[in-house]
């Protein structure tokens, strides 16, 4: 591959990951927009549910964030640092991005936390399961990606304590979310929304790290290994 093209691809990938983070965080605008949802108990995905007033805005945001993350992952795999860990992080970025795009393309039909009828239909499995599966895939990919990025940073001799802290928060928030989900038999309960919002915030920090740190994009200094 031409060195100039490789360098340009690396920068494009890093910029895509950096841009994905704030776009993925557009859900924070729910605190200033009249969405009609309770952040403490509602699913983040309900912001883009078809019956919500800003569904198009949040849906497009998820779509763009996913596309940017997928582009960053593809660039990392094609022109990133050598080694298994950078490649694993790149693959996780790509998988996270694709899953997020699918998530945006198959939004919830309605907001289960505010509509009794919607909750009844959801319990009766009247809605497609594609959104559930894609959300789960995105969460799993983000966990793997954060761990791979932290390991790659450590092996390259770069500070990784913050990334490990992010991974711990991400994993703990995801575990809490799943516990709330079980407690509510799959329906939103107080605390579920808060846990999920902490988890997606941690994912946004990983996206920033993936683009901001050179670990995934450049070979480590002599004597170091990328894994």
Backbone as CSV, one residue per row, in Angstrom:
resi,resn,N_x,N_y,N_z,CA_x,CA_y,CA_z,C_x,C_y,C_z
1,UNK,0.847,-1.197,0.000,0.000,0.000,0.000,0.884,1.249,0.000
2,UNK,0.515,2.229,-0.795,1.277,3.476,-0.869,1.356,4.137,0.510
3,UNK,2.600,4.530,0.954,2.757,5.116,2.293,1.883,6.353,2.521
4,UNK,1.753,7.190,1.508,0.939,8.394,1.649,-0.530,8.036,1.824
5,UNK,-0.974,7.042,1.065,-2.367,6.601,1.181,-2.608,5.972,2.549
6,UNK,-1.613,5.194,3.027,-1.737,4.560,4.336,-1.851,5.615,5.437
7,UNK,-1.003,6.644,5.346,-1.043,7.711,6.345,-2.382,8.443,6.309
8,UNK,-2.885,8.697,5.109,-4.171,9.389,4.973,-5.303,8.527,5.526
9,UNK,-5.223,7.221,5.296,-6.258,6.304,5.787,-6.247,6.258,7.311
10,UNK,-5.039,6.289,7.877,-4.935,6.307,9.341,-5.583,7.556,9.921
11,UNK,-5.264,8.699,9.347,-5.835,9.945,9.863,-7.350,9.974,9.671
12,UNK,-7.802,9.465,8.544,-9.251,9.423,8.304,-9.933,8.535,9.341
13,UNK,-9.316,7.396,9.651,-9.870,6.498,10.645,-9.907,7.122,12.026
14,UNK,-8.832,7.805,12.381,-8.778,8.439,13.708,-9.825,9.548,13.823
15,UNK,-9.952,10.333,12.778,-10.941,11.418,12.788,-12.354,10.848,12.861
16,UNK,-12.586,9.742,12.135,-13.911,9.115,12.159,-14.261,8.643,13.570
17,UNK,-13.295,8.037,14.267,-13.547,7.575,15.635,-13.805,8.756,16.571
18,UNK,-13.025,9.822,16.400,-13.205,11.007,17.248,-14.568,11.653,17.017
19,UNK,-15.013,11.680,15.776,-16.320,12.270,15.468,-17.467,11.377,15.943
20,UNK,-17.228,10.061,15.922,-18.278,9.130,16.333,-18.679,9.347,17.788
21,UNK,-17.711,9.725,18.628,-17.992,9.876,20.062,-19.051,10.940,20.352
22,UNK,-18.880,12.194,19.880,-19.921,13.184,20.172,-21.245,12.894,19.473
23,UNK,-21.199,12.317,18.274,-22.453,11.989,17.579,-23.190,10.890,18.340
24,UNK,-22.434,9.917,18.857,-23.031,8.834,19.636,-23.616,9.348,20.953
25,UNK,-23.143,10.537,21.364,-23.595,11.125,22.631,-24.731,12.126,22.457
26,UNK,-25.335,12.158,21.278,-26.434,13.101,21.055,-27.632,12.827,21.963
27,UNK,-27.672,11.635,22.545,-28.769,11.318,23.462,-28.817,12.292,24.643
28,UNK,-27.672,12.926,24.976,-27.637,13.861,26.106,-28.542,15.066,25.878
29,UNK,-28.935,15.296,24.629,-29.840,16.410,24.344,-31.246,16.155,24.881
30,UNK,-31.490,14.935,25.351,-32.804,14.655,25.957,-33.022,15.513,27.203
31,UNK,-31.928,16.031,27.776,-32.062,16.847,28.977,-32.529,18.268,28.657
32,UNK,-32.516,18.632,27.374,-32.995,19.963,26.991,-34.155,19.901,26.005
33,UNK,-34.424,18.722,25.451,-35.531,18.557,24.506,-36.714,17.880,25.215
34,UNK,-37.935,18.269,24.873,-39.122,17.652,25.498,-39.430,16.284,24.887
35,UNK,-38.658,15.280,25.285,-38.828,13.941,24.705,-39.975,13.167,25.340
36,UNK,-40.385,13.580,26.545,-41.448,12.864,27.237,-40.983,11.588,27.901
37,UNK,-39.671,11.373,27.987,-39.120,10.153,28.577,-38.380,10.475,29.873
38,UNK,-38.368,9.529,30.775,-37.629,9.657,32.031,-36.254,9.016,31.860
39,UNK,-35.174,9.788,31.895,-33.833,9.225,31.701,-33.467,8.152,32.724
40,UNK,-34.092,8.182,33.878,-33.756,7.214,34.914,-34.311,5.826,34.645
41,UNK,-35.371,5.749,33.871,-36.017,4.449,33.674,-36.179,4.026,32.222
42,UNK,-36.088,4.923,31.284,-36.334,4.570,29.887,-35.078,4.036,29.199
43,UNK,-35.293,3.221,28.182,-34.188,2.783,27.330,-33.693,3.976,26.524
44,UNK,-32.389,4.058,26.303,-31.856,5.120,25.445,-32.467,5.011,24.050
45,UNK,-32.679,3.787,23.591,-33.228,3.560,22.254,-34.637,4.102,22.083
46,UNK,-35.337,4.342,23.177,-36.691,4.884,23.081,-36.691,6.295,22.497
47,UNK,-35.568,6.985,22.585,-35.487,8.333,22.007,-35.743,8.298,20.508
48,UNK,-35.365,7.179,19.875,-35.544,7.037,18.425,-36.732,6.156,18.075
49,UNK,-37.553,5.818,19.065,-38.750,5.010,18.786,-39.670,5.765,17.830
50,UNK,-40.373,5.043,17.005,-41.157,5.658,15.934,-42.240,6.612,16.434
51,UNK,-42.680,6.451,17.677,-43.742,7.321,18.178,-43.224,8.513,18.982
52,UNK,-41.907,8.715,18.990,-41.335,9.821,19.750,-41.179,11.061,18.869
53,UNK,-41.280,12.261,19.454,-41.256,13.492,18.650,-39.929,13.775,17.939
54,UNK,-38.823,13.264,18.482,-37.520,13.531,17.866,-36.879,12.239,17.350
55,UNK,-37.723,11.306,16.972,-37.232,10.005,16.519,-36.258,10.129,15.355
56,UNK,-36.604,10.954,14.380,-35.743,11.110,13.211,-34.381,11.658,13.564
57,UNK,-34.353,12.652,14.426,-33.095,13.274,14.827,-32.180,12.264,15.525
58,UNK,-32.704,11.583,16.535,-31.878,10.636,17.279,-31.540,9.407,16.434
59,UNK,-32.458,8.999,15.578,-32.195,7.862,14.713,-31.070,8.132,13.731
60,UNK,-31.100,9.311,13.112,-30.033,9.677,12.178,-28.706,9.804,12.917
61,UNK,-28.755,10.329,14.136,-27.536,10.435,14.932,-26.909,9.072,15.168
62,UNK,-27.710,8.085,15.537,-27.197,6.732,15.742,-26.638,6.155,14.445
63,UNK,-27.333,6.410,13.353,-26.895,5.905,12.048,-25.530,6.480,11.674
64,UNK,-25.368,7.778,11.846,-24.101,8.434,11.509,-22.989,7.966,12.441
65,UNK,-23.288,7.858,13.734,-22.284,7.398,14.697,-21.812,5.989,14.353
66,UNK,-22.749,5.128,14.003,-22.387,3.768,13.629,-21.541,3.719,12.371
67,UNK,-21.916,4.518,11.376,-21.152,4.548,10.126,-19.730,5.054,10.366
68,UNK,-19.593,6.068,11.207,-18.263,6.605,11.524,-17.415,5.571,12.256
69,UNK,-18.015,4.876,13.222,-17.278,3.853,13.962,-16.863,2.705,13.052
70,UNK,-17.767,2.301,12.157,-17.448,1.224,11.220,-16.316,1.643,10.281
71,UNK,-16.358,2.885,9.822,-15.292,3.394,8.951,-13.961,3.419,9.691
72,UNK,-13.993,3.827,10.960,-12.768,3.848,11.761,-12.218,2.437,11.932
73,UNK,-13.099,1.482,12.190,-12.659,0.107,12.345,-12.063,-0.458,11.073
74,UNK,-12.693,-0.167,9.941,-12.173,-0.649,8.658,-10.807,-0.039,8.371
75,UNK,-10.646,1.253,8.673,-9.358,1.922,8.458,-8.281,1.346,9.373
76,UNK,-8.656,1.036,10.615,-7.701,0.454,11.551,-7.236,-0.919,11.081
77,UNK,-8.167,-1.716,10.576,-7.808,-3.037,10.082,-6.924,-2.952,8.842
78,UNK,-7.168,-1.944,8.002,-6.426,-1.818,6.743,-5.069,-1.138,6.910
79,UNK,-4.992,-0.163,7.815,-3.762,0.646,7.888,-3.306,0.926,9.308
80,UNK,-3.874,0.233,10.297,-3.524,0.486,11.683,-2.220,-0.164,12.093
81,UNK,-1.937,-0.087,13.387,-0.709,-0.659,13.920,-0.708,-2.175,13.765
82,UNK,0.465,-2.778,13.617,0.521,-4.241,13.541,0.257,-4.862,14.913
83,UNK,-0.083,-6.120,14.920,-0.313,-6.801,16.192,-1.751,-7.228,16.347
84,UNK,-1.945,-8.240,17.177,-3.284,-8.800,17.366,-4.224,-7.845,18.098
85,UNK,-3.714,-7.136,19.101,-4.580,-6.268,19.893,-5.122,-5.080,19.097
86,UNK,-4.262,-4.353,18.356,-4.825,-3.281,17.517,-5.829,-3.803,16.502
87,UNK,-5.554,-4.986,15.957,-6.496,-5.546,14.984,-7.803,-5.969,15.652
88,UNK,-7.688,-6.498,16.873,-8.900,-6.868,17.605,-9.718,-5.619,17.921
89,UNK,-9.045,-4.540,18.308,-9.744,-3.282,18.585,-10.400,-2.748,17.313
90,UNK,-9.685,-2.859,16.198,-10.255,-2.413,14.923,-11.466,-3.239,14.535
91,UNK,-11.390,-4.547,14.743,-12.524,-5.419,14.444,-13.712,-5.084,15.342
92,UNK,-13.419,-4.780,16.624,-14.487,-4.412,17.555,-15.142,-3.099,17.139
93,UNK,-14.330,-2.150,16.692,-14.877,-0.882,16.192,-15.806,-1.121,15.013
94,UNK,-15.351,-1.961,14.089,-16.147,-2.271,12.901,-17.461,-2.954,13.301
95,UNK,-17.368,-3.950,14.203,-18.567,-4.675,14.639,-19.521,-3.757,15.394
96,UNK,-18.968,-2.911,16.257,-19.797,-1.962,16.995,-20.523,-1.020,16.037
97,UNK,-19.787,-0.533,15.040,-20.379,0.385,14.084,-21.493,-0.253,13.276
98,UNK,-21.249,-1.457,12.786,-22.263,-2.162,11.988,-23.497,-2.448,12.845
99,UNK,-23.283,-2.900,14.082,-24.413,-3.200,14.965,-25.219,-1.939,15.273
100,UNK,-24.516,-0.809,15.431,-25.205,0.451,15.715,-26.007,0.925,14.507
101,UNK,-25.482,0.718,13.317,-26.220,1.060,12.098,-27.492,0.205,11.999
102,UNK,-27.363,-1.095,12.267,-28.529,-1.982,12.243,-29.532,-1.543,13.306
103,UNK,-29.020,-1.159,14.478,-29.864,-0.680,15.566,-30.685,0.531,15.123
104,UNK,-30.015,1.453,14.428,-30.693,2.663,13.955,-31.680,2.356,12.832
105,UNK,-31.352,1.359,12.020,-32.229,1.006,10.894,-33.457,0.219,11.341
106,UNK,-33.401,-0.345,12.551,-34.544,-1.111,13.069,-34.948,-0.546,14.426
107,UNK,-35.477,0.682,14.440,-35.817,1.326,15.716,-36.991,0.647,16.411
108,UNK,-37.133,0.977,17.688,-38.282,0.470,18.437,-39.563,1.037,17.826
109,UNK,-40.621,0.250,17.823,-41.886,0.711,17.259,-42.531,1.795,18.117
110,UNK,-42.310,1.710,19.417,-42.900,2.685,20.329,-42.120,2.666,21.640
111,UNK,-42.368,3.662,22.461,-41.649,3.796,23.725,-42.353,2.999,24.814
112,UNK,-41.753,1.900,25.216,-42.411,1.004,26.166,-42.527,1.597,27.567
113,UNK,-41.677,2.564,27.893,-41.694,3.103,29.256,-42.830,4.101,29.493
114,UNK,-43.447,4.585,28.416,-44.511,5.588,28.585,-45.838,5.153,27.966
115,UNK,-45.847,4.043,27.267,-47.065,3.577,26.611,-47.446,2.189,27.124
116,UNK,-48.567,2.101,27.821,-49.027,0.815,28.347,-49.328,-0.155,27.204
117,UNK,-49.937,0.356,26.146,-50.249,-0.492,24.994,-48.968,-1.045,24.371
118,UNK,-47.952,-0.190,24.269,-46.674,-0.610,23.696,-46.037,-1.699,24.559
119,UNK,-46.123,-1.525,25.876,-45.544,-2.507,26.786,-46.234,-3.862,26.638
120,UNK,-47.553,-3.830,26.478,-48.313,-5.080,26.310,-47.896,-5.776,25.021
121,UNK,-47.794,-5.024,23.938,-47.385,-5.602,22.651,-45.955,-6.131,22.712
122,UNK,-45.102,-5.423,23.450,-43.712,-5.856,23.589,-43.644,-7.182,24.336
123,UNK,-44.426,-7.301,25.412,-44.440,-8.553,26.177,-45.011,-9.703,25.353
124,UNK,-45.887,-9.373,24.415,-46.473,-10.399,23.556,-45.585,-10.737,22.361
125,UNK,-44.392,-10.107,22.326,-43.419,-10.344,21.249,-43.985,-9.998,19.873
126,UNK,-44.744,-8.902,19.844,-45.333,-8.458,18.575,-44.337,-7.649,17.739
127,UNK,-43.221,-7.264,18.345,-42.247,-6.440,17.644,-41.048,-7.278,17.214
128,UNK,-40.322,-6.790,16.223,-39.142,-7.490,15.739,-38.051,-7.519,16.805
129,UNK,-37.282,-8.608,16.808,-36.201,-8.762,17.786,-34.878,-8.222,17.260
130,UNK,-34.862,-7.709,16.031,-33.613,-7.234,15.428,-32.959,-6.153,16.281
131,UNK,-33.775,-5.247,16.814,-33.232,-4.158,17.617,-32.556,-4.697,18.879
132,UNK,-33.164,-5.675,19.513,-32.596,-6.267,20.727,-31.255,-6.921,20.443
133,UNK,-31.187,-7.692,19.380,-29.952,-8.397,19.038,-28.837,-7.426,18.647
134,UNK,-29.177,-6.407,17.876,-28.147,-5.458,17.446,-27.630,-4.641,18.620
135,UNK,-28.499,-4.300,19.568,-28.068,-3.567,20.755,-27.117,-4.412,21.585
136,UNK,-27.448,-5.700,21.734,-26.588,-6.604,22.488,-25.227,-6.761,21.806
137,UNK,-25.234,-6.870,20.482,-23.985,-7.011,19.734,-23.117,-5.768,19.875
138,UNK,-23.737,-4.599,19.833,-22.982,-3.351,19.979,-22.338,-3.262,21.363
139,UNK,-23.100,-3.630,22.403,-22.558,-3.590,23.753,-21.402,-4.542,23.938
140,UNK,-21.517,-5.758,23.388,-20.447,-6.744,23.500,-19.201,-6.292,22.744
141,UNK,-19.396,-5.739,21.544,-18.261,-5.258,20.748,-17.534,-4.121,21.453
142,UNK,-18.288,-3.241,22.094,-17.675,-2.124,22.808,-16.830,-2.611,23.975
143,UNK,-17.314,-3.614,24.704,-16.538,-4.179,25.805,-15.229,-4.774,25.312
144,UNK,-15.308,-5.562,24.260,-14.107,-6.177,23.688,-13.145,-5.097,23.184
145,UNK,-13.695,-4.098,22.507,-12.868,-3.024,21.964,-12.165,-2.222,23.043
146,UNK,-12.873,-1.918,24.120,-12.264,-1.162,25.214,-11.141,-1.961,25.851
147,UNK,-11.373,-3.255,26.078,-10.339,-4.113,26.668,-9.120,-4.214,25.744
148,UNK,-9.360,-4.409,24.452,-8.248,-4.524,23.503,-7.455,-3.221,23.414
149,UNK,-8.152,-2.087,23.435,-7.478,-0.791,23.377,-6.640,-0.563,24.620
150,UNK,-7.172,-0.923,25.793,-6.420,-0.775,27.041,-5.181,-1.671,27.045
151,UNK,-5.334,-2.914,26.619,-4.196,-3.832,26.564,-3.138,-3.353,25.575
152,UNK,-3.587,-2.892,24.412,-2.647,-2.400,23.398,-1.883,-1.187,23.902
153,UNK,-2.573,-0.289,24.601,-1.915,0.901,25.147,-0.867,0.512,26.181
154,UNK,-1.213,-0.419,27.057,-0.274,-0.858,28.083,0.954,-1.516,27.487
155,UNK,0.759,-2.379,26.513,1.888,-3.081,25.901,2.756,-2.158,25.060
156,UNK,2.183,-1.053,24.613,2.960,-0.076,23.840,3.646,0.941,24.753
157,UNK,3.481,0.769,26.063,4.128,1.659,27.008,3.415,2.968,27.221
158,UNK,2.145,3.011,26.887,1.368,4.243,27.078,0.439,4.084,28.283
159,UNK,0.093,5.203,28.931,-0.802,5.129,30.100,-2.119,4.447,29.728
160,UNK,-2.518,3.487,30.537,-3.745,2.742,30.248,-4.705,2.689,31.434
161,UNK,-4.333,3.323,32.549,-5.167,3.250,33.759,-6.565,3.819,33.512
162,UNK,-6.633,4.919,32.770,-7.937,5.530,32.502,-8.807,4.587,31.666
163,UNK,-8.177,3.930,30.701,-8.937,3.000,29.865,-9.455,1.811,30.672
164,UNK,-8.638,1.334,31.602,-9.109,0.234,32.455,-10.263,0.695,33.338
165,UNK,-10.185,1.948,33.802,-11.285,2.498,34.601,-12.554,2.603,33.763
166,UNK,-12.388,3.029,32.511,-13.534,3.124,31.599,-14.144,1.744,31.378
167,UNK,-13.282,0.744,31.196,-13.769,-0.621,31.000,-14.542,-1.102,32.227
168,UNK,-14.017,-0.788,33.423,-14.689,-1.203,34.657,-16.068,-0.554,34.771
169,UNK,-16.140,0.743,34.461,-17.418,1.451,34.517,-18.382,0.884,33.478
170,UNK,-17.860,0.654,32.287,-18.682,0.118,31.192,-19.261,-1.246,31.552
171,UNK,-18.402,-2.134,32.099,-18.841,-3.475,32.457,-19.824,-3.443,33.627
172,UNK,-19.531,-2.614,34.635,-20.413,-2.529,35.800,-21.778,-1.963,35.415
173,UNK,-21.778,-0.938,34.561,-23.044,-0.329,34.135,-23.855,-1.307,33.294
174,UNK,-23.160,-2.060,32.438,-23.867,-3.049,31.613,-24.456,-4.151,32.490
175,UNK,-23.688,-4.585,33.504,-24.193,-5.616,34.419,-25.407,-5.100,35.186
176,UNK,-25.331,-3.838,35.644,-26.469,-3.249,36.366,-27.688,-3.146,35.459
177,UNK,-27.459,-2.742,34.217,-28.555,-2.648,33.252,-29.232,-4.002,33.066
178,UNK,-28.442,-5.050,32.932,-29.004,-6.386,32.738,-29.776,-6.850,33.970
179,UNK,-29.272,-6.508,35.157,-29.975,-6.864,36.389,-31.328,-6.153,36.470
180,UNK,-31.330,-4.852,36.115,-32.595,-4.109,36.103,-33.547,-4.702,35.068
181,UNK,-32.984,-5.141,33.943,-33.806,-5.713,32.886,-34.467,-7.006,33.362
182,UNK,-33.698,-7.824,34.079,-34.238,-9.065,34.623,-35.298,-8.752,35.691
183,UNK,-34.985,-7.778,36.535,-35.918,-7.406,37.602,-37.250,-6.917,37.045
184,UNK,-37.194,-6.254,35.910,-38.409,-5.737,35.296,-39.012,-6.665,34.270
185,UNK,-38.482,-7.901,34.203,-38.983,-8.889,33.225,-38.933,-8.338,31.801
186,UNK,-37.851,-7.610,31.521,-37.668,-7.076,30.181,-38.240,-5.698,29.956
187,UNK,-38.941,-5.178,30.961,-39.557,-3.859,30.825,-38.761,-2.822,31.627
188,UNK,-38.840,-1.537,31.244,-38.102,-0.490,31.949,-38.549,-0.353,33.406
189,UNK,-37.570,-0.216,34.289,-37.840,0.026,35.710,-36.900,1.139,36.171
190,UNK,-37.216,1.819,37.283,-36.330,2.873,37.783,-34.902,2.363,37.979
191,UNK,-33.954,3.092,37.437,-32.550,2.707,37.528,-32.012,2.131,36.240
192,UNK,-32.879,1.493,35.456,-32.439,0.876,34.196,-31.873,1.917,33.241
193,UNK,-32.618,3.015,33.080,-32.179,4.054,32.144,-30.882,4.704,32.583
194,UNK,-30.741,4.928,33.882,-29.518,5.541,34.394,-28.311,4.645,34.123
195,UNK,-28.471,3.344,34.384,-27.371,2.405,34.156,-26.975,2.369,32.682
196,UNK,-27.964,2.343,31.803,-27.644,2.293,30.375,-26.971,3.576,29.912
197,UNK,-27.370,4.705,30.461,-26.765,5.966,30.054,-25.323,6.084,30.527
198,UNK,-25.016,5.501,31.669,-23.621,5.443,32.118,-22.818,4.560,31.168
199,UNK,-23.413,3.444,30.780,-22.711,2.516,29.885,-22.406,3.137,28.523
200,UNK,-23.376,3.811,27.923,-23.140,4.406,26.607,-22.183,5.600,26.715
201,UNK,-22.145,6.249,27.859,-21.170,7.330,28.070,-19.750,6.763,28.083
202,UNK,-19.586,5.601,28.734,-18.278,4.955,28.757,-17.857,4.522,27.358
203,UNK,-18.818,4.060,26.565,-18.522,3.674,25.181,-18.028,4.884,24.384
204,UNK,-18.632,6.042,24.619,-18.203,7.260,23.924,-16.760,7.612,24.282
205,UNK,-16.388,7.392,25.537,-15.004,7.649,25.952,-14.058,6.688,25.231
206,UNK,-14.473,5.430,25.077,-13.651,4.480,24.318,-13.456,4.950,22.880
207,UNK,-14.510,5.437,22.254,-14.385,5.930,20.881,-13.383,7.075,20.798
208,UNK,-13.430,7.969,21.788,-12.458,9.068,21.831,-11.039,8.534,21.968
209,UNK,-10.865,7.546,22.852,-9.533,6.970,23.060,-9.042,6.250,21.806
210,UNK,-9.962,5.540,21.144,-9.582,4.800,19.937,-9.064,5.739,18.851
211,UNK,-9.663,6.908,18.760,-9.205,7.861,17.758,-8.068,8.742,18.240
212,UNK,-8.064,9.073,19.513,-7.083,10.021,20.033,-5.719,9.436,20.333
213,UNK,-5.682,8.180,20.773,-4.405,7.549,21.097,-3.763,6.954,19.849
214,UNK,-2.457,7.100,19.693,-1.799,6.528,18.506,-1.623,5.016,18.584
215,UNK,-1.961,4.436,19.727,-1.717,3.014,19.978,-2.246,2.098,18.884
216,UNK,-3.448,2.380,18.407,-4.071,1.494,17.418,-3.635,1.799,15.993
217,UNK,-2.906,2.876,15.820,-2.652,3.358,14.464,-1.193,3.359,14.038
218,UNK,-0.277,3.372,15.005,1.152,3.433,14.667,1.904,2.347,15.406
219,UNK,2.945,1.822,14.763,3.756,0.781,15.385,4.394,1.342,16.658
220,UNK,4.491,0.535,17.731,5.083,1.022,18.980,6.575,1.271,18.820
221,UNK,7.132,2.008,19.769,8.563,2.308,19.744,9.356,1.028,19.881
222,UNK,10.608,1.020,19.395,11.448,-0.174,19.512,11.504,-0.666,20.957
223,UNK,11.406,-1.976,21.126,11.417,-2.545,22.470,10.041,-2.736,23.043
224,UNK,9.035,-2.166,22.382,7.660,-2.346,22.820,6.942,-3.241,21.849
225,UNK,5.803,-3.750,22.270,5.009,-4.595,21.376,3.563,-4.164,21.407
226,UNK,2.906,-4.257,20.275,1.490,-3.900,20.205,0.595,-5.055,20.606
227,UNK,1.188,-6.199,20.860,0.392,-7.366,21.265,0.118,-8.309,20.135
